[in-house]
Amino acid sequence: MTQLDVLCVGETMAVVTPAQAQPLSQAEECLLGFGGAESNVAGHLAEFGYRTGWASRLGQDPFADRIMDGLSARGVDVTLVVRDGASPTGVYFKDPDLGRGARTLYYRAGSAASRMSPWDSAAWPLEQTGWIHTSGINPALSENCAALTRHLLTNARDRGYRVSFDVNYRPALWPVDVAGPCLRELADMATVVLVGLDEAQTLWGCSTAEDVSALLPGPKHLVVKDGATEAVEFLRDAAAETVFRVPAHRVDVVEPVGAGDAFAAGYLAGLLRGDSPEERLALGHSFAAWTLGTRADFRPGHGTRPRSYGSAPDHAALR
């Protein structure tokens, strides 16, 4: 395995969606793909030119074969993935947004990825990896996955890497009274946190980006996304907190699924190559806008190589 700029950790599932713009209940034909928050980020960053890997567990089934081949084709290193013969690969179905809101139907209970634990990370080259990217989906999958997420965050400073954490609250996976305290604790331990203002309202009762900042003083980079309005970064150092705001792009939305992952990848790409806060927020908006124009979780073809491509980013400057 080559040295990685970013290692993304989380579950990826097979995705079934109608071939035509119609409800699942009426669909005669469906398309089979794959998607997962962290592997979506890995794919976008790989296209942008960064050396990315994805670590997880998959079943010994054709769904897993499709995921492995698909991510490899996007330039993502999948050599750290464990193939688990005792549990299946997760699956989810997308019921398209036809004026009544899109629905995502999960079939992931007992999946191979839910069996991840801190023991898995012993095989990962953490000291040779600049950044770990994960999300609040993982601790919702199982107690072992929650322990893994906490382990990665707790040991980051000693092992020499930094963690970006996308809150990514999924109400279908766990209730808000359980998720709220857990996600607040984990987010406050990360170097970079990305959270939607709507999520923060649901989880913690926050009404403004400033409310979120007051609730999460720990991250050096806190990004609050306010839907189609703007994204706000709170940049903290020993002396002060500086606030940057960049309006979102105006786009015709085909489907919102995957846009948050694209924003995270664009923002991280800009951060890793040393862009200003305004530039990296704008890059996040651009990645999200491209994805909003498709029904797929991942839209290839929009990456451009970072200015520093060919050598690892200077992570020390971000610490």
TIDO-557676 format. One record per residue (C-alpha): residue number from 1; x, y, z. Coordinates in pm, 1 decimal. Layout:
// residues N
+-----+----------+----------+----------+
:  nr :        u :        v :        w :
+-----+----------+----------+----------+
: NUM :        X :        Y :        Z :
...
+-----+----------+----------+----------+
// end
This chain:
// residues 319
+-----+----------+----------+----------+
:  nr :        u :        v :        w :
+-----+----------+----------+----------+
:   1 :      0.0 :      0.0 :      0.0 :
:   2 :    125.6 :    348.7 :    -87.3 :
:   3 :    123.5 :    630.4 :    166.5 :
:   4 :   -223.0 :    785.0 :    190.3 :
:   5 :   -322.8 :   1147.8 :    214.8 :
:   6 :   -669.5 :   1058.3 :    345.0 :
:   7 :   -815.5 :    732.9 :    479.1 :
:   8 :  -1197.0 :    724.9 :    482.2 :
:   9 :  -1367.5 :    486.8 :    726.3 :
:  10 :  -1731.3 :    379.7 :    707.5 :
:  11 :  -1997.0 :    158.8 :    553.3 :
:  12 :  -2068.5 :    139.5 :    181.0 :
:  13 :  -2378.7 :    -41.0 :     58.8 :
:  14 :  -2530.7 :   -161.6 :   -261.9 :
:  15 :  -2788.6 :     90.3 :   -389.1 :
:  16 :  -3106.4 :     -0.4 :   -576.8 :
:  17 :  -3294.0 :    283.5 :   -746.5 :
:  18 :  -3566.3 :    295.0 :  -1016.6 :
:  19 :  -3435.2 :    325.4 :  -1370.3 :
:  20 :  -3703.6 :    585.5 :  -1443.7 :
:  21 :  -3826.0 :    878.4 :  -1237.2 :
:  22 :  -4101.4 :    686.6 :  -1061.8 :
:  23 :  -4171.0 :    549.1 :   -714.1 :
:  24 :  -4023.4 :    215.5 :   -613.6 :
:  25 :  -4375.2 :     77.7 :   -577.1 :
:  26 :  -4432.8 :    130.7 :   -950.0 :
:  27 :  -4087.0 :     58.8 :  -1091.9 :
:  28 :  -4052.5 :   -226.3 :  -1341.2 :
:  29 :  -3676.3 :   -180.8 :  -1379.7 :
:  30 :  -3412.6 :    -73.9 :  -1128.6 :
:  31 :  -3045.4 :     18.1 :  -1140.7 :
:  32 :  -2784.0 :   -136.5 :   -911.9 :
:  33 :  -2507.3 :     84.6 :   -784.2 :
:  34 :  -2331.2 :    152.3 :   -456.0 :
:  35 :  -2287.5 :    437.4 :   -215.0 :
:  36 :  -2167.8 :    535.2 :    128.2 :
:  37 :  -2084.1 :    870.1 :    282.9 :
:  38 :  -1716.0 :    804.0 :    346.1 :
:  39 :  -1641.6 :    618.3 :     22.7 :
:  40 :  -1817.0 :    896.7 :   -170.6 :
:  41 :  -1571.7 :   1141.1 :    -13.9 :
:  42 :  -1281.9 :    907.4 :    -96.6 :
:  43 :  -1390.5 :    888.3 :   -460.3 :
:  44 :  -1421.1 :   1265.1 :   -499.8 :
:  45 :  -1082.3 :   1324.8 :   -336.8 :
:  46 :   -916.5 :   1058.2 :   -551.9 :
:  47 :  -1051.3 :   1223.1 :   -865.7 :
:  48 :   -917.5 :   1552.4 :   -737.6 :
:  49 :   -572.5 :   1392.7 :   -724.0 :
:  50 :   -526.6 :   1288.9 :   -363.2 :
:  51 :   -412.9 :    944.7 :   -255.7 :
:  52 :   -716.6 :    808.9 :    -77.3 :
:  53 :   -805.0 :    478.5 :     81.9 :
:  54 :  -1125.5 :    334.5 :    217.5 :
:  55 :  -1136.8 :     99.2 :    516.9 :
:  56 :  -1441.5 :   -106.8 :    606.8 :
:  57 :  -1592.7 :   -454.8 :    604.2 :
:  58 :  -1794.2 :   -612.8 :    324.0 :
:  59 :  -1962.6 :   -948.5 :    282.6 :
:  60 :  -1851.0 :  -1229.6 :     55.5 :
:  61 :  -2116.7 :  -1153.0 :   -204.7 :
:  62 :  -2160.9 :   -996.1 :   -550.4 :
:  63 :  -2263.3 :   -662.7 :   -397.0 :
:  64 :  -1922.6 :   -642.5 :   -230.4 :
:  65 :  -1745.4 :   -735.0 :   -555.1 :
:  66 :  -1924.3 :   -449.3 :   -729.2 :
:  67 :  -1827.7 :   -202.4 :   -455.9 :
:  68 :  -1461.6 :   -308.4 :   -456.5 :
:  69 :  -1433.0 :   -290.5 :   -835.5 :
:  70 :  -1620.8 :     40.1 :   -854.7 :
:  71 :  -1413.4 :    218.4 :   -591.6 :
:  72 :  -1089.8 :     84.2 :   -736.2 :
:  73 :  -1193.7 :    223.7 :  -1074.5 :
:  74 :  -1235.6 :    565.4 :   -911.2 :
:  75 :   -877.3 :    549.9 :   -785.4 :
:  76 :   -953.9 :    457.7 :   -424.0 :
:  77 :   -721.6 :    212.1 :   -247.3 :
:  78 :   -938.8 :    -69.5 :   -107.7 :
:  79 :   -666.1 :   -302.7 :     19.7 :
:  80 :   -767.8 :   -238.5 :    382.6 :
:  81 :  -1121.7 :   -370.9 :    330.2 :
:  82 :  -1198.5 :   -696.1 :    514.4 :
:  83 :  -1424.1 :   -946.9 :    338.8 :
:  84 :  -1646.7 :  -1100.7 :    605.8 :
:  85 :  -1799.2 :  -1436.1 :    523.6 :
:  86 :  -2026.5 :  -1433.0 :    827.8 :
:  87 :  -2226.8 :  -1115.9 :    747.5 :
:  88 :  -2375.8 :   -961.7 :    431.9 :
:  89 :  -2304.0 :   -636.1 :    257.2 :
:  90 :  -2567.1 :   -374.5 :    342.7 :
:  91 :  -2824.4 :   -261.8 :     87.1 :
:  92 :  -3040.3 :     47.5 :     57.2 :
:  93 :  -3317.4 :    149.1 :   -176.9 :
:  94 :  -3381.2 :    501.7 :   -303.1 :
:  95 :  -3740.3 :    610.0 :   -352.2 :
:  96 :  -3703.4 :    915.9 :   -580.0 :
:  97 :  -3811.0 :   1268.8 :   -492.2 :
:  98 :  -4123.3 :   1325.3 :   -701.8 :
:  99 :  -4256.6 :   1625.6 :   -519.5 :
: 100 :  -4313.9 :   1452.5 :   -187.4 :
: 101 :  -3954.2 :   1413.7 :    -68.9 :
: 102 :  -3704.7 :   1138.9 :   -142.3 :
: 103 :  -3687.2 :    836.9 :     88.3 :
: 104 :  -3396.5 :    610.6 :    168.6 :
: 105 :  -3484.0 :    258.5 :    283.0 :
: 106 :  -3200.1 :     85.8 :    470.2 :
: 107 :  -3139.6 :   -288.1 :    496.2 :
: 108 :  -2814.9 :   -279.4 :    692.3 :
: 109 :  -2886.4 :   -432.1 :   1034.5 :
: 110 :  -2622.6 :   -698.1 :   1104.6 :
: 111 :  -2418.4 :   -597.8 :    800.0 :
: 112 :  -2049.5 :   -676.1 :    768.4 :
: 113 :  -1960.1 :   -310.3 :    825.8 :
: 114 :  -2151.0 :   -307.3 :   1154.6 :
: 115 :  -1892.9 :   -559.0 :   1281.6 :
: 116 :  -1606.2 :   -307.9 :   1256.6 :
: 117 :  -1430.6 :   -242.7 :   1588.0 :
: 118 :  -1112.9 :    -83.4 :   1725.2 :
: 119 :   -934.5 :   -408.5 :   1647.1 :
: 120 :   -973.5 :   -339.1 :   1273.4 :
: 121 :   -766.2 :    -20.9 :   1298.5 :
: 122 :   -460.8 :   -218.4 :   1415.0 :
: 123 :   -405.5 :   -315.4 :   1050.7 :
: 124 :   -435.0 :     40.7 :    917.8 :
: 125 :   -124.3 :    253.5 :    844.1 :
: 126 :   -238.3 :    536.9 :   1070.7 :
: 127 :    110.2 :    678.7 :   1126.0 :
: 128 :    157.7 :    704.3 :    747.7 :
: 129 :   -181.1 :    866.6 :    688.0 :
: 130 :   -228.9 :   1240.2 :    718.5 :
: 131 :   -604.0 :   1245.4 :    770.9 :
: 132 :   -883.5 :   1010.4 :    871.2 :
: 133 :  -1230.2 :   1102.2 :    746.4 :
: 134 :  -1534.9 :    946.1 :    908.4 :
: 135 :  -1889.7 :   1038.7 :   1004.2 :
: 136 :  -2165.5 :   1013.6 :   1260.2 :
: 137 :  -2316.7 :    725.1 :   1066.2 :
: 138 :  -2058.8 :    482.2 :   1204.5 :
: 139 :  -2147.7 :    508.6 :   1574.7 :
: 140 :  -2511.6 :    447.6 :   1481.1 :
: 141 :  -2433.5 :    106.8 :   1329.5 :
: 142 :  -2327.6 :    -78.7 :   1645.3 :
: 143 :  -2154.5 :    -40.0 :   1979.6 :
: 144 :  -1836.1 :   -174.4 :   1822.0 :
: 145 :  -1850.6 :     88.0 :   1545.6 :
: 146 :  -1906.9 :    358.4 :   1805.4 :
: 147 :  -1601.9 :    232.3 :   1993.8 :
: 148 :  -1397.7 :    241.5 :   1672.2 :
: 149 :  -1495.7 :    602.8 :   1603.1 :
: 150 :  -1410.0 :    708.7 :   1957.3 :
: 151 :  -1080.4 :    516.1 :   1935.6 :
: 152 :   -976.8 :    697.7 :   1616.4 :
: 153 :  -1057.7 :   1037.9 :   1764.4 :
: 154 :   -895.5 :    967.9 :   2101.5 :
: 155 :   -568.8 :    842.2 :   1953.6 :
: 156 :   -531.8 :   1092.7 :   1670.0 :
: 157 :   -280.5 :   1326.0 :   1832.4 :
: 158 :    -55.6 :   1045.9 :   1959.5 :
: 159 :    -59.9 :    863.6 :   1624.9 :
: 160 :     14.1 :   1176.0 :   1418.5 :
: 161 :   -302.1 :   1205.3 :   1208.4 :
: 162 :   -600.6 :   1439.9 :   1214.1 :
: 163 :   -969.4 :   1352.1 :   1190.7 :
: 164 :  -1243.9 :   1516.6 :    989.4 :
: 165 :  -1590.8 :   1428.4 :   1113.5 :
: 166 :  -1911.6 :   1482.7 :    916.2 :
: 167 :  -2201.0 :   1466.5 :   1164.3 :
: 168 :  -2434.4 :   1305.3 :    906.6 :
: 169 :  -2724.8 :   1233.6 :   1142.6 :
: 170 :  -2950.4 :    954.9 :   1012.5 :
: 171 :  -3277.8 :    947.2 :   1210.8 :
: 172 :  -3365.8 :    607.0 :   1062.0 :
: 173 :  -3065.4 :    455.7 :   1242.5 :
: 174 :  -3102.6 :    591.4 :   1596.3 :
: 175 :  -3324.5 :    823.1 :   1800.1 :
: 176 :  -3227.6 :   1183.7 :   1857.5 :
: 177 :  -3208.3 :   1148.1 :   2236.6 :
: 178 :  -2931.2 :    889.4 :   2192.4 :
: 179 :  -2762.7 :   1042.7 :   1888.5 :
: 180 :  -2749.9 :   1400.6 :   2016.7 :
: 181 :  -2514.8 :   1355.3 :   2315.6 :
: 182 :  -2300.6 :   1096.6 :   2136.9 :
: 183 :  -2247.8 :   1304.3 :   1821.5 :
: 184 :  -2176.0 :   1618.7 :   2021.8 :
: 185 :  -1904.0 :   1438.2 :   2218.6 :
: 186 :  -1741.9 :   1287.3 :   1909.5 :
: 187 :  -1760.9 :   1606.3 :   1702.7 :
: 188 :  -1595.2 :   1811.7 :   1974.1 :
: 189 :  -1290.4 :   1581.2 :   1957.4 :
: 190 :  -1223.0 :   1623.0 :   1584.1 :
: 191 :   -994.3 :   1864.6 :   1400.1 :
: 192 :  -1252.9 :   1936.0 :   1129.3 :
: 193 :  -1629.3 :   1911.1 :   1180.1 :
: 194 :  -1895.8 :   1949.9 :    912.8 :
: 195 :  -2259.5 :   1974.9 :   1016.2 :
: 196 :  -2582.3 :   2096.5 :    859.8 :
: 197 :  -2768.6 :   2364.8 :   1048.9 :
: 198 :  -3083.1 :   2153.7 :   1013.3 :
: 199 :  -2900.7 :   1862.3 :   1180.1 :
: 200 :  -2779.6 :   2087.0 :   1459.5 :
: 201 :  -3134.3 :   2211.0 :   1515.8 :
: 202 :  -3263.0 :   1853.7 :   1541.7 :
: 203 :  -2978.5 :   1719.0 :   1754.1 :
: 204 :  -2896.8 :   2011.3 :   1981.3 :
: 205 :  -3166.0 :   2277.8 :   1939.6 :
: 206 :  -2931.5 :   2523.5 :   1763.9 :
: 207 :  -3094.7 :   2803.9 :   1563.5 :
: 208 :  -2785.9 :   2969.5 :   1414.6 :
: 209 :  -2433.5 :   2880.5 :   1309.6 :
: 210 :  -2312.6 :   3081.6 :   1608.8 :
: 211 :  -2515.4 :   2853.4 :   1837.3 :
: 212 :  -2331.7 :   2552.9 :   1692.1 :
: 213 :  -1997.0 :   2723.7 :   1743.6 :
: 214 :  -2075.5 :   2785.6 :   2109.1 :
: 215 :  -2176.2 :   2420.8 :   2153.2 :
: 216 :  -1863.7 :   2277.0 :   1982.3 :
: 217 :  -1556.3 :   2474.2 :   2093.8 :
: 218 :  -1308.6 :   2191.4 :   2027.6 :
: 219 :  -1259.4 :   2164.1 :   1648.3 :
: 220 :  -1004.4 :   2391.6 :   1483.1 :
: 221 :  -1225.8 :   2403.3 :   1173.0 :
: 222 :  -1603.2 :   2400.5 :   1226.2 :
: 223 :  -1814.8 :   2421.4 :    910.4 :
: 224 :  -2189.2 :   2478.7 :    939.7 :
: 225 :  -2388.6 :   2427.3 :    618.9 :
: 226 :  -2715.4 :   2617.7 :    594.6 :
: 227 :  -2875.3 :   2436.7 :    300.5 :
: 228 :  -2911.7 :   2649.4 :    -12.4 :
: 229 :  -2820.2 :   2967.8 :    176.9 :
: 230 :  -2454.2 :   2956.0 :    280.3 :
: 231 :  -2172.0 :   2770.0 :    449.4 :
: 232 :  -1992.8 :   2918.9 :    748.7 :
: 233 :  -1647.1 :   2826.3 :    876.0 :
: 234 :  -1535.4 :   2903.3 :   1229.3 :
: 235 :  -1155.0 :   2894.4 :   1233.0 :
: 236 :  -1004.7 :   2872.2 :   1579.5 :
: 237 :   -649.9 :   2927.2 :   1698.6 :
: 238 :   -494.3 :   3006.9 :   2034.1 :
: 239 :   -572.1 :   3376.5 :   2001.1 :
: 240 :   -919.6 :   3405.1 :   1853.8 :
: 241 :  -1202.3 :   3266.3 :   1641.9 :
: 242 :  -1248.3 :   3400.5 :   1288.6 :
: 243 :  -1571.3 :   3355.0 :   1092.1 :
: 244 :  -1599.2 :   3314.8 :    714.0 :
: 245 :  -1925.0 :   3295.0 :    514.5 :
: 246 :  -1971.6 :   3193.6 :    150.2 :
: 247 :  -2314.4 :   3181.6 :    -20.7 :
: 248 :  -2427.3 :   2855.4 :   -181.2 :
: 249 :  -2462.0 :   2823.1 :   -559.1 :
: 250 :  -2804.2 :   2850.8 :   -716.7 :
: 251 :  -2874.8 :   2517.1 :   -886.2 :
: 252 :  -3164.0 :   2313.6 :  -1024.4 :
: 253 :  -3182.0 :   2024.3 :   -780.7 :
: 254 :  -3243.4 :   1681.3 :   -931.5 :
: 255 :  -3180.8 :   1496.8 :   -603.9 :
: 256 :  -3006.8 :   1603.7 :   -280.6 :
: 257 :  -2866.2 :   1261.5 :   -182.0 :
: 258 :  -2485.5 :   1267.9 :   -191.1 :
: 259 :  -2450.0 :   1646.5 :   -200.7 :
: 260 :  -2329.7 :   1664.2 :    159.0 :
: 261 :  -2054.1 :   1412.1 :     86.8 :
: 262 :  -1951.4 :   1609.3 :   -220.8 :
: 263 :  -1936.9 :   1929.9 :    -17.4 :
: 264 :  -1720.2 :   1758.1 :    243.3 :
: 265 :  -1480.6 :   1633.8 :    -25.2 :
: 266 :  -1454.8 :   1973.0 :   -192.3 :
: 267 :  -1393.6 :   2149.4 :    137.1 :
: 268 :  -1129.6 :   1895.1 :    244.4 :
: 269 :   -957.8 :   1913.6 :    -95.8 :
: 270 :   -926.0 :   2287.7 :    -54.5 :
: 271 :   -810.0 :   2258.1 :    305.2 :
: 272 :   -543.8 :   2000.9 :    223.4 :
: 273 :   -395.3 :   2205.8 :    -59.3 :
: 274 :   -383.0 :   2522.0 :    150.6 :
: 275 :   -672.3 :   2724.1 :      9.3 :
: 276 :   -812.3 :   3016.9 :    205.2 :
: 277 :  -1131.8 :   2955.7 :    406.0 :
: 278 :  -1339.8 :   3133.1 :    141.0 :
: 279 :  -1183.3 :   2926.3 :   -137.6 :
: 280 :  -1238.1 :   2591.8 :     32.5 :
: 281 :  -1598.8 :   2674.1 :    120.3 :
: 282 :  -1657.4 :   2777.3 :   -241.7 :
: 283 :  -1499.5 :   2451.7 :   -361.3 :
: 284 :  -1732.2 :   2258.9 :   -131.7 :
: 285 :  -2030.7 :   2442.0 :   -282.4 :
: 286 :  -1905.7 :   2361.9 :   -634.1 :
: 287 :  -1868.9 :   1989.2 :   -563.7 :
: 288 :  -2215.5 :   1982.1 :   -406.4 :
: 289 :  -2371.0 :   2169.6 :   -700.5 :
: 290 :  -2241.5 :   1914.6 :   -950.4 :
: 291 :  -2384.5 :   1629.2 :   -744.9 :
: 292 :  -2721.7 :   1799.1 :   -698.2 :
: 293 :  -2766.3 :   1775.4 :  -1075.1 :
: 294 :  -2776.3 :   1393.8 :  -1081.2 :
: 295 :  -2964.4 :   1107.5 :   -914.2 :
: 296 :  -2632.2 :    933.9 :   -840.4 :
: 297 :  -2444.4 :    973.1 :   -510.3 :
: 298 :  -2125.2 :   1035.9 :   -704.7 :
: 299 :  -2084.3 :   1237.2 :  -1022.1 :
: 300 :  -1746.1 :   1187.6 :  -1189.6 :
: 301 :  -1573.9 :   1429.6 :  -1420.7 :
: 302 :  -1544.0 :   1747.6 :  -1215.1 :
: 303 :  -1212.3 :   1701.7 :  -1038.4 :
: 304 :   -900.4 :   1904.9 :  -1109.0 :
: 305 :   -563.3 :   1820.2 :   -965.9 :
: 306 :   -454.0 :   2016.2 :   -659.6 :
: 307 :   -168.0 :   2259.7 :   -693.9 :
: 308 :     51.7 :   2043.7 :   -468.3 :
: 309 :    -29.9 :   1712.8 :   -640.1 :
: 310 :    262.6 :   1475.1 :   -650.9 :
: 311 :    363.2 :   1520.0 :   -288.6 :
: 312 :    174.7 :   1475.4 :     35.7 :
: 313 :      3.4 :   1786.5 :    173.0 :
: 314 :    175.8 :   1971.5 :    454.8 :
: 315 :    -48.5 :   1852.6 :    737.3 :
: 316 :    174.1 :   2008.4 :   1000.7 :
: 317 :     50.0 :   2352.5 :    898.8 :
: 318 :   -306.0 :   2243.5 :    978.9 :
: 319 :   -235.6 :   2120.5 :   1330.7 :
+-----+----------+----------+----------+
// end
